[in-house]
Amino acid sequence: MTDQLLDEVVADGDKSFADSEYIRDWFIDVGREYVAQADDPTTEQVEALVEHFEDTEPADLDDETLALLWTMGSIFRWMLDELPLQGETTDPEWLRQRLQLWSGTVGDESQ
């Protein structure tokens, strides 16, 4: 596992270490929570990913896949914490506006 990924996992989590199993299991847990609470077109795809990685041995995951799982899990966690998920369809316009705002400020030090 790369040092950068390990540093990020340890910084975000409550553990002093992280391994393939920890990252995979965390992704599965966050993915399940996302599927249970979100109602948008991505939930079926997320559910398929969760099922795939449930059936994948942690030792079979390379560093790139682990980094992607950590990134996707972090995005799901952010969406669960920040998007207006209230048993209704998430608001894609809300997300689009946030992404436009973010993309407009990247690299612009005046904002």
A tleap script that builds the chain and sets N, CA, C and O, in Angstrom:
source leaprc.protein.ff14SB
mol = sequence {
  NMET THR ASP GLN LEU LEU ASP GLU VAL VAL
  ALA ASP GLY ASP LYS SER PHE ALA ASP SER
  GLU TYR ILE ARG ASP TRP PHE ILE ASP VAL
  GLY ARG GLU TYR VAL ALA GLN ALA ASP ASP
  PRO THR THR GLU GLN VAL GLU ALA LEU VAL
  GLU HIE PHE GLU ASP THR GLU PRO ALA ASP
  LEU ASP ASP GLU THR LEU ALA LEU LEU TRP
  THR MET GLY SER ILE PHE ARG TRP MET LEU
  ASP GLU LEU PRO LEU GLN GLY GLU THR THR
  ASP PRO GLU TRP LEU ARG GLN ARG LEU GLN
  LEU TRP SER GLY THR VAL GLY ASP GLU SER
  CGLN
}
set mol.1.N position { 0.851 -1.175 0.000 }
set mol.1.CA position { 0.000 0.000 0.000 }
set mol.1.C position { 0.895 1.237 0.000 }
set mol.1.O position { 1.900 1.285 0.709 }
set mol.2.N position { 0.529 2.223 -0.789 }
set mol.2.CA position { 1.370 3.409 -0.879 }
set mol.2.C position { 1.325 4.194 0.426 }
set mol.2.O position { 0.328 4.166 1.147 }
set mol.3.N position { 2.415 4.894 0.719 }
set mol.3.CA position { 2.485 5.694 1.946 }
set mol.3.C position { 1.446 6.797 1.948 }
set mol.3.O position { 0.868 7.095 2.993 }
set mol.4.N position { 1.190 7.422 0.780 }
set mol.4.CA position { 0.211 8.505 0.711 }
set mol.4.C position { -1.182 7.991 1.064 }
set mol.4.O position { -1.894 8.623 1.845 }
set mol.5.N position { -1.576 6.856 0.501 }
set mol.5.CA position { -2.882 6.283 0.811 }
set mol.5.C position { -2.967 5.923 2.280 }
set mol.5.O position { -3.965 6.213 2.939 }
set mol.6.N position { -1.930 5.297 2.790 }
set mol.6.CA position { -1.924 4.914 4.195 }
set mol.6.C position { -2.062 6.136 5.098 }
set mol.6.O position { -2.824 6.110 6.064 }
set mol.7.N position { -1.330 7.205 4.790 }
set mol.7.CA position { -1.422 8.432 5.591 }
set mol.7.C position { -2.830 8.994 5.581 }
set mol.7.O position { -3.327 9.445 6.613 }
set mol.8.N position { -3.487 8.971 4.410 }
set mol.8.CA position { -4.838 9.508 4.311 }
set mol.8.C position { -5.834 8.652 5.080 }
set mol.8.O position { -6.705 9.183 5.769 }
set mol.9.N position { -5.717 7.355 4.971 }
set mol.9.CA position { -6.620 6.446 5.676 }
set mol.9.C position { -6.471 6.627 7.180 }
set mol.9.O position { -7.464 6.739 7.899 }
set mol.10.N position { -5.250 6.655 7.646 }
set mol.10.CA position { -5.002 6.797 9.079 }
set mol.10.C position { -5.471 8.161 9.571 }
set mol.10.O position { -6.025 8.264 10.665 }
set mol.11.N position { -5.257 9.209 8.778 }
set mol.11.CA position { -5.679 10.555 9.180 }
set mol.11.C position { -7.193 10.657 9.267 }
set mol.11.O position { -7.710 11.342 10.149 }
set mol.12.N position { -7.918 9.989 8.370 }
set mol.12.CA position { -9.376 10.065 8.356 }
set mol.12.C position { -10.036 9.099 9.324 }
set mol.12.O position { -11.192 9.289 9.702 }
set mol.13.N position { -9.323 8.084 9.719 }
set mol.13.CA position { -9.943 7.054 10.538 }
set mol.13.C position { -9.507 7.114 11.982 }
set mol.13.O position { -8.785 8.019 12.402 }
set mol.14.N position { -9.960 6.135 12.727 }
set mol.14.CA position { -9.631 6.080 14.149 }
set mol.14.C position { -8.619 4.979 14.437 }
set mol.14.O position { -8.463 4.554 15.582 }
set mol.15.N position { -7.938 4.523 13.405 }
set mol.15.CA position { -6.966 3.449 13.558 }
set mol.15.C position { -5.554 3.985 13.335 }
set mol.15.O position { -5.354 4.988 12.650 }
set mol.16.N position { -4.605 3.313 13.913 }
set mol.16.CA position { -3.220 3.688 13.705 }
set mol.16.C position { -2.615 2.915 12.537 }
set mol.16.O position { -1.432 3.066 12.236 }
set mol.17.N position { -3.425 2.088 11.881 }
set mol.17.CA position { -2.961 1.329 10.734 }
set mol.17.C position { -4.136 1.104 9.800 }
set mol.17.O position { -5.292 1.253 10.198 }
set mol.18.N position { -3.847 0.751 8.579 }
set mol.18.CA position { -4.889 0.385 7.623 }
set mol.18.C position { -4.305 -0.663 6.693 }
set mol.18.O position { -3.155 -0.564 6.264 }
set mol.19.N position { -5.104 -1.657 6.394 }
set mol.19.CA position { -4.675 -2.670 5.455 }
set mol.19.C position { -5.776 -2.866 4.420 }
set mol.19.O position { -6.806 -2.193 4.461 }
set mol.20.N position { -5.553 -3.780 3.506 }
set mol.20.CA position { -6.507 -4.016 2.428 }
set mol.20.C position { -7.890 -4.374 2.955 }
set mol.20.O position { -8.900 -3.904 2.432 }
set mol.21.N position { -7.933 -5.193 3.975 }
set mol.21.CA position { -9.219 -5.616 4.528 }
set mol.21.C position { -9.967 -4.447 5.157 }
set mol.21.O position { -11.177 -4.306 4.978 }
set mol.22.N position { -9.246 -3.615 5.891 }
set mol.22.CA position { -9.876 -2.450 6.528 }
set mol.22.C position { -10.502 -1.522 5.486 }
set mol.22.O position { -11.641 -1.085 5.645 }
set mol.23.N position { -9.750 -1.221 4.412 }
set mol.23.CA position { -10.257 -0.322 3.373 }
set mol.23.C position { -11.441 -0.944 2.649 }
set mol.23.O position { -12.451 -0.276 2.428 }
set mol.24.N position { -11.331 -2.211 2.277 }
set mol.24.CA position { -12.430 -2.884 1.582 }
set mol.24.C position { -13.680 -2.903 2.446 }
set mol.24.O position { -14.767 -2.577 1.970 }
set mol.25.N position { -13.537 -3.283 3.719 }
set mol.25.CA position { -14.699 -3.355 4.613 }
set mol.25.C position { -15.315 -1.986 4.849 }
set mol.25.O position { -16.538 -1.863 4.925 }
set mol.26.N position { -14.481 -0.950 4.968 }
set mol.26.CA position { -14.995 0.405 5.149 }
set mol.26.C position { -15.794 0.840 3.928 }
set mol.26.O position { -16.873 1.417 4.061 }
set mol.27.N position { -15.262 0.562 2.727 }
set mol.27.CA position { -15.974 0.885 1.488 }
set mol.27.C position { -17.325 0.174 1.449 }
set mol.27.O position { -18.336 0.784 1.102 }
set mol.28.N position { -17.346 -1.091 1.796 }
set mol.28.CA position { -18.592 -1.869 1.778 }
set mol.28.C position { -19.608 -1.270 2.753 }
set mol.28.O position { -20.782 -1.128 2.410 }
set mol.29.N position { -19.172 -0.923 3.954 }
set mol.29.CA position { -20.076 -0.347 4.954 }
set mol.29.C position { -20.652 0.992 4.491 }
set mol.29.O position { -21.859 1.218 4.583 }
set mol.30.N position { -19.794 1.872 3.998 }
set mol.30.CA position { -20.264 3.186 3.535 }
set mol.30.C position { -21.144 3.017 2.297 }
set mol.30.O position { -22.157 3.702 2.162 }
set mol.31.N position { -20.769 2.116 1.401 }
set mol.31.CA position { -21.572 1.859 0.209 }
set mol.31.C position { -22.965 1.345 0.549 }
set mol.31.O position { -23.954 1.773 -0.045 }
set mol.32.N position { -23.039 0.429 1.503 }
set mol.32.CA position { -24.358 -0.072 1.937 }
set mol.32.C position { -25.219 1.051 2.513 }
set mol.32.O position { -26.409 1.155 2.218 }
set mol.33.N position { -24.591 1.886 3.338 }
set mol.33.CA position { -25.328 3.010 3.933 }
set mol.33.C position { -25.826 3.963 2.849 }
set mol.33.O position { -26.956 4.446 2.913 }
set mol.34.N position { -24.982 4.232 1.856 }
set mol.34.CA position { -25.370 5.111 0.758 }
set mol.34.C position { -26.566 4.532 0.003 }
set mol.34.O position { -27.532 5.245 -0.268 }
set mol.35.N position { -26.506 3.257 -0.334 }
set mol.35.CA position { -27.592 2.610 -1.073 }
set mol.35.C position { -28.889 2.652 -0.264 }
set mol.35.O position { -29.966 2.841 -0.827 }
set mol.36.N position { -28.787 2.476 1.054 }
set mol.36.CA position { -29.975 2.476 1.911 }
set mol.36.C position { -30.615 3.860 2.027 }
set mol.36.O position { -31.831 3.971 2.184 }
set mol.37.N position { -29.798 4.916 1.949 }
set mol.37.CA position { -30.333 6.253 2.193 }
set mol.37.C position { -30.555 7.086 0.939 }
set mol.37.O position { -31.420 7.961 0.931 }
set mol.38.N position { -29.803 6.835 -0.108 }
set mol.38.CA position { -29.913 7.642 -1.320 }
set mol.38.C position { -30.951 7.049 -2.252 }
set mol.38.O position { -31.189 5.842 -2.260 }
set mol.39.N position { -31.554 7.907 -3.022 }
set mol.39.CA position { -32.524 7.469 -4.023 }
set mol.39.C position { -32.197 8.214 -5.307 }
set mol.39.O position { -32.827 9.219 -5.638 }
set mol.40.N position { -31.215 7.712 -6.015 }
set mol.40.CA position { -30.827 8.343 -7.268 }
set mol.40.C position { -30.362 7.267 -8.237 }
set mol.40.O position { -30.256 6.101 -7.855 }
set mol.41.N position { -30.085 7.631 -9.468 }
set mol.41.CA position { -29.722 6.627 -10.477 }
set mol.41.C position { -28.428 5.864 -10.187 }
set mol.41.O position { -28.186 4.828 -10.806 }
set mol.42.N position { -27.601 6.339 -9.276 }
set mol.42.CA position { -26.322 5.661 -9.034 }
set mol.42.C position { -26.430 4.511 -8.049 }
set mol.42.O position { -25.504 3.705 -7.957 }
set mol.43.N position { -27.522 4.405 -7.313 }
set mol.43.CA position { -27.569 3.409 -6.243 }
set mol.43.C position { -27.440 1.977 -6.759 }
set mol.43.O position { -26.839 1.135 -6.091 }
set mol.44.N position { -27.989 1.693 -7.926 }
set mol.44.CA position { -27.866 0.332 -8.463 }
set mol.44.C position { -26.403 0.015 -8.784 }
set mol.44.O position { -25.937 -1.097 -8.539 }
set mol.45.N position { -25.691 0.984 -9.326 }
set mol.45.CA position { -24.281 0.773 -9.644 }
set mol.45.C position { -23.460 0.616 -8.372 }
set mol.45.O position { -22.566 -0.228 -8.307 }
set mol.46.N position { -23.759 1.424 -7.365 }
set mol.46.CA position { -23.041 1.322 -6.096 }
set mol.46.C position { -23.304 -0.036 -5.465 }
set mol.46.O position { -22.387 -0.671 -4.944 }
set mol.47.N position { -24.540 -0.474 -5.510 }
set mol.47.CA position { -24.885 -1.777 -4.948 }
set mol.47.C position { -24.112 -2.903 -5.651 }
set mol.47.O position { -23.644 -3.839 -5.003 }
set mol.48.N position { -23.985 -2.805 -6.967 }
set mol.48.CA position { -23.234 -3.815 -7.726 }
set mol.48.C position { -21.754 -3.802 -7.316 }
set mol.48.O position { -21.137 -4.858 -7.182 }
set mol.49.N position { -21.189 -2.606 -7.117 }
set mol.49.CA position { -19.802 -2.516 -6.668 }
set mol.49.C position { -19.619 -3.118 -5.283 }
set mol.49.O position { -18.664 -3.855 -5.038 }
set mol.50.N position { -20.534 -2.804 -4.384 }
set mol.50.CA position { -20.454 -3.337 -3.021 }
set mol.50.C position { -20.489 -4.863 -3.062 }
set mol.50.O position { -19.683 -5.524 -2.406 }
set mol.51.N position { -21.418 -5.419 -3.830 }
set mol.51.CA position { -21.519 -6.878 -3.930 }
set mol.51.C position { -20.246 -7.475 -4.526 }
set mol.51.O position { -19.777 -8.522 -4.079 }
set mol.52.N position { -19.689 -6.807 -5.534 }
set mol.52.CA position { -18.453 -7.297 -6.152 }
set mol.52.C position { -17.322 -7.368 -5.121 }
set mol.52.O position { -16.626 -8.379 -5.023 }
set mol.53.N position { -17.146 -6.295 -4.358 }
set mol.53.CA position { -16.030 -6.259 -3.417 }
set mol.53.C position { -16.281 -7.095 -2.175 }
set mol.53.O position { -15.335 -7.454 -1.475 }
set mol.54.N position { -17.541 -7.413 -1.886 }
set mol.54.CA position { -17.823 -8.366 -0.807 }
set mol.54.C position { -17.270 -9.739 -1.165 }
set mol.54.O position { -16.840 -10.498 -0.296 }
set mol.55.N position { -17.289 -10.044 -2.458 }
set mol.55.CA position { -16.829 -11.348 -2.938 }
set mol.55.C position { -15.350 -11.362 -3.322 }
set mol.55.O position { -14.847 -12.372 -3.813 }
set mol.56.N position { -14.655 -10.249 -3.102 }
set mol.56.CA position { -13.244 -10.139 -3.465 }
set mol.56.C position { -12.380 -10.231 -2.213 }
set mol.56.O position { -12.631 -9.554 -1.216 }
set mol.57.N position { -11.378 -11.064 -2.281 }
set mol.57.CA position { -10.450 -11.194 -1.160 }
set mol.57.C position { -9.598 -9.931 -1.045 }
set mol.57.O position { -9.106 -9.431 -2.056 }
set mol.58.N position { -9.418 -9.413 0.154 }
set mol.58.CA position { -8.599 -8.204 0.322 }
set mol.58.C position { -7.197 -8.350 -0.257 }
set mol.58.O position { -6.648 -7.382 -0.783 }
set mol.59.N position { -6.614 -9.525 -0.170 }
set mol.59.CA position { -5.258 -9.738 -0.680 }
set mol.59.C position { -5.193 -9.607 -2.207 }
set mol.59.O position { -4.113 -9.411 -2.764 }
set mol.60.N position { -6.332 -9.713 -2.879 }
set mol.60.CA position { -6.371 -9.610 -4.338 }
set mol.60.C position { -6.478 -8.169 -4.830 }
set mol.60.O position { -6.471 -7.935 -6.039 }
set mol.61.N position { -6.577 -7.200 -3.921 }
set mol.61.CA position { -6.742 -5.797 -4.302 }
set mol.61.C position { -5.383 -5.110 -4.390 }
set mol.61.O position { -4.599 -5.130 -3.441 }
set mol.62.N position { -5.120 -4.505 -5.541 }
set mol.62.CA position { -3.853 -3.785 -5.693 }
set mol.62.C position { -3.989 -2.365 -5.132 }
set mol.62.O position { -5.080 -1.935 -4.761 }
set mol.63.N position { -2.870 -1.652 -5.077 }
set mol.63.CA position { -2.858 -0.313 -4.482 }
set mol.63.C position { -3.796 0.656 -5.194 }
set mol.63.O position { -4.460 1.471 -4.552 }
set mol.64.N position { -3.849 0.566 -6.522 }
set mol.64.CA position { -4.717 1.472 -7.280 }
set mol.64.C position { -6.179 1.222 -6.941 }
set mol.64.O position { -6.943 2.172 -6.767 }
set mol.65.N position { -6.574 -0.029 -6.846 }
set mol.65.CA position { -7.954 -0.354 -6.496 }
set mol.65.C position { -8.271 0.102 -5.079 }
set mol.65.O position { -9.351 0.638 -4.829 }
set mol.66.N position { -7.354 -0.100 -4.159 }
set mol.66.CA position { -7.567 0.353 -2.779 }
set mol.66.C position { -7.728 1.869 -2.721 }
set mol.66.O position { -8.575 2.375 -1.985 }
set mol.67.N position { -6.927 2.589 -3.488 }
set mol.67.CA position { -7.043 4.048 -3.527 }
set mol.67.C position { -8.400 4.465 -4.090 }
set mol.67.O position { -9.018 5.406 -3.592 }
set mol.68.N position { -8.864 3.765 -5.127 }
set mol.68.CA position { -10.178 4.074 -5.697 }
set mol.68.C position { -11.291 3.769 -4.706 }
set mol.68.O position { -12.246 4.537 -4.590 }
set mol.69.N position { -11.178 2.659 -3.995 }
set mol.69.CA position { -12.197 2.330 -2.991 }
set mol.69.C position { -12.243 3.395 -1.905 }
set mol.69.O position { -13.321 3.797 -1.467 }
set mol.70.N position { -11.065 3.853 -1.470 }
set mol.70.CA position { -11.024 4.886 -0.429 }
set mol.70.C position { -11.640 6.189 -0.938 }
set mol.70.O position { -12.381 6.859 -0.219 }
set mol.71.N position { -11.324 6.541 -2.186 }
set mol.71.CA position { -11.866 7.774 -2.771 }
set mol.71.C position { -13.378 7.679 -2.937 }
set mol.71.O position { -14.098 8.602 -2.556 }
set mol.72.N position { -13.869 6.575 -3.503 }
set mol.72.CA position { -15.313 6.422 -3.678 }
set mol.72.C position { -16.027 6.414 -2.339 }
set mol.72.O position { -17.069 7.052 -2.191 }
set mol.73.N position { -15.481 5.701 -1.359 }
set mol.73.CA position { -16.090 5.675 -0.031 }
set mol.73.C position { -16.142 7.054 0.586 }
set mol.73.O position { -17.121 7.408 1.244 }
set mol.74.N position { -15.090 7.841 0.379 }
set mol.74.CA position { -15.062 9.208 0.906 }
set mol.74.C position { -16.122 10.075 0.237 }
set mol.74.O position { -16.756 10.902 0.894 }
set mol.75.N position { -16.314 9.891 -1.060 }
set mol.75.CA position { -17.355 10.639 -1.770 }
set mol.75.C position { -18.736 10.231 -1.259 }
set mol.75.O position { -19.587 11.088 -1.019 }
set mol.76.N position { -18.959 8.938 -1.093 }
set mol.76.CA position { -20.257 8.486 -0.556 }
set mol.76.C position { -20.491 9.058 0.839 }
set mol.76.O position { -21.594 9.501 1.159 }
set mol.77.N position { -19.445 9.046 1.667 }
set mol.77.CA position { -19.556 9.583 3.029 }
set mol.77.C position { -19.909 11.063 2.981 }
set mol.77.O position { -20.765 11.526 3.734 }
set mol.78.N position { -19.247 11.807 2.092 }
set mol.78.CA position { -19.535 13.235 1.936 }
set mol.78.C position { -20.979 13.439 1.497 }
set mol.78.O position { -21.682 14.299 2.027 }
set mol.79.N position { -21.417 12.637 0.516 }
set mol.79.CA position { -22.786 12.780 0.026 }
set mol.79.C position { -23.790 12.469 1.130 }
set mol.79.O position { -24.800 13.162 1.255 }
set mol.80.N position { -23.537 11.462 1.914 }
set mol.80.CA position { -24.435 11.123 3.012 }
set mol.80.C position { -24.493 12.231 4.049 }
set mol.80.O position { -25.554 12.519 4.603 }
set mol.81.N position { -23.348 12.852 4.310 }
set mol.81.CA position { -23.276 13.896 5.332 }
set mol.81.C position { -23.774 15.247 4.844 }
set mol.81.O position { -24.274 16.040 5.641 }
set mol.82.N position { -23.646 15.528 3.537 }
set mol.82.CA position { -23.898 16.871 3.029 }
set mol.82.C position { -25.110 17.016 2.118 }
set mol.82.O position { -25.737 18.076 2.106 }
set mol.83.N position { -25.454 15.995 1.362 }
set mol.83.CA position { -26.586 16.133 0.442 }
set mol.83.C position { -27.907 16.059 1.185 }
set mol.83.O position { -28.000 15.413 2.228 }
set mol.84.N position { -28.930 16.719 0.653 }
set mol.84.CA position { -30.239 16.669 1.301 }
set mol.84.C position { -30.934 15.327 1.051 }
set mol.84.O position { -31.846 15.240 0.229 }
set mol.85.N position { -30.499 14.281 1.764 }
set mol.85.CA position { -31.109 12.956 1.635 }
set mol.85.C position { -32.189 12.821 2.704 }
set mol.85.O position { -31.891 12.626 3.882 }
set mol.86.N position { -33.417 12.926 2.288 }
set mol.86.CA position { -34.508 12.830 3.254 }
set mol.86.C position { -35.568 11.872 2.742 }
set mol.86.O position { -36.762 12.169 2.787 }
set mol.87.N position { -35.128 10.727 2.257 }
set mol.87.CA position { -36.060 9.740 1.740 }
set mol.87.C position { -36.628 10.122 0.388 }
set mol.87.O position { -37.523 9.449 -0.123 }
set mol.88.N position { -36.122 11.188 -0.192 }
set mol.88.CA position { -36.556 11.627 -1.507 }
set mol.88.C position { -35.355 11.538 -2.447 }
set mol.88.O position { -34.225 11.310 -2.014 }
set mol.89.N position { -35.616 11.719 -3.717 }
set mol.89.CA position { -34.521 11.702 -4.675 }
set mol.89.C position { -33.561 12.824 -4.347 }
set mol.89.O position { -33.972 13.951 -4.072 }
set mol.90.N position { -32.277 12.505 -4.377 }
set mol.90.CA position { -31.295 13.557 -4.131 }
set mol.90.C position { -31.413 14.585 -5.240 }
set mol.90.O position { -31.847 14.274 -6.349 }
set mol.91.N position { -31.035 15.773 -4.939 }
set mol.91.CA position { -31.205 16.886 -5.858 }
set mol.91.C position { -29.972 17.020 -6.746 }
set mol.91.O position { -28.964 17.574 -6.307 }
set mol.92.N position { -30.026 16.528 -7.981 }
set mol.92.CA position { -28.855 16.606 -8.845 }
set mol.92.C position { -28.482 18.054 -9.173 }
set mol.92.O position { -27.312 18.343 -9.423 }
set mol.93.N position { -29.445 18.957 -9.175 }
set mol.93.CA position { -29.145 20.366 -9.436 }
set mol.93.C position { -28.289 20.945 -8.314 }
set mol.93.O position { -27.382 21.738 -8.565 }
set mol.94.N position { -28.579 20.548 -7.077 }
set mol.94.CA position { -27.790 20.995 -5.922 }
set mol.94.C position { -26.343 20.558 -6.090 }
set mol.94.O position { -25.421 21.350 -5.896 }
set mol.95.N position { -26.147 19.287 -6.455 }
set mol.95.CA position { -24.794 18.767 -6.638 }
set mol.95.C position { -24.114 19.447 -7.819 }
set mol.95.O position { -22.936 19.794 -7.733 }
set mol.96.N position { -24.834 19.645 -8.918 }
set mol.96.CA position { -24.264 20.297 -10.094 }
set mol.96.C position { -23.786 21.709 -9.745 }
set mol.96.O position { -22.702 22.121 -10.158 }
set mol.97.N position { -24.590 22.440 -8.991 }
set mol.97.CA position { -24.207 23.799 -8.591 }
set mol.97.C position { -22.951 23.785 -7.730 }
set mol.97.O position { -22.068 24.624 -7.908 }
set mol.98.N position { -22.863 22.841 -6.800 }
set mol.98.CA position { -21.675 22.746 -5.941 }
set mol.98.C position { -20.436 22.441 -6.774 }
set mol.98.O position { -19.377 23.031 -6.561 }
set mol.99.N position { -20.572 21.511 -7.731 }
set mol.99.CA position { -19.440 21.148 -8.574 }
set mol.99.C position { -19.012 22.313 -9.447 }
set mol.99.O position { -17.817 22.524 -9.652 }
set mol.100.N position { -19.979 23.080 -9.969 }
set mol.100.CA position { -19.633 24.253 -10.772 }
set mol.100.C position { -18.933 25.295 -9.912 }
set mol.100.O position { -17.952 25.902 -10.341 }
set mol.101.N position { -19.433 25.500 -8.706 }
set mol.101.CA position { -18.809 26.452 -7.799 }
set mol.101.C position { -17.381 26.024 -7.491 }
set mol.101.O position { -16.460 26.840 -7.510 }
set mol.102.N position { -17.205 24.742 -7.209 }
set mol.102.CA position { -15.883 24.218 -6.892 }
set mol.102.C position { -14.952 24.352 -8.097 }
set mol.102.O position { -13.817 24.811 -7.963 }
set mol.103.N position { -15.431 23.956 -9.262 }
set mol.103.CA position { -14.558 23.996 -10.448 }
set mol.103.C position { -14.220 25.427 -10.828 }
set mol.103.O position { -13.162 25.678 -11.405 }
set mol.104.N position { -15.103 26.370 -10.513 }
set mol.104.CA position { -14.825 27.768 -10.820 }
set mol.104.C position { -13.811 28.390 -9.885 }
set mol.104.O position { -13.200 29.401 -10.229 }
set mol.105.N position { -13.617 27.814 -8.712 }
set mol.105.CA position { -12.680 28.387 -7.749 }
set mol.105.C position { -11.334 27.685 -7.727 }
set mol.105.O position { -10.382 28.212 -7.152 }
set mol.106.N position { -11.230 26.526 -8.329 }
set mol.106.CA position { -9.949 25.812 -8.349 }
set mol.106.C position { -8.957 26.608 -9.178 }
set mol.106.O position { -9.218 26.942 -10.334 }
set mol.107.N position { -7.842 26.902 -8.585 }
set mol.107.CA position { -6.800 27.638 -9.283 }
set mol.107.C position { -6.999 29.136 -9.286 }
set mol.107.O position { -6.134 29.871 -9.763 }
set mol.108.N position { -8.137 29.615 -8.756 }
set mol.108.CA position { -8.404 31.044 -8.693 }
set mol.108.C position { -8.170 31.506 -7.264 }
set mol.108.O position { -9.035 31.357 -6.401 }
set mol.109.N position { -7.001 32.065 -7.024 }
set mol.109.CA position { -6.634 32.442 -5.655 }
set mol.109.C position { -7.368 33.671 -5.152 }
set mol.109.O position { -7.280 33.997 -3.968 }
set mol.110.N position { -8.095 34.366 -6.031 }
set mol.110.CA position { -8.808 35.571 -5.598 }
set mol.110.C position { -10.079 35.231 -4.842 }
set mol.110.O position { -10.632 36.087 -4.152 }
set mol.111.N position { -10.564 33.966 -4.963 }
set mol.111.CA position { -11.819 33.599 -4.289 }
set mol.111.C position { -11.554 32.860 -3.017 }
set mol.111.O position { -12.492 32.474 -2.320 }
savepdb mol mol.pdb
quit
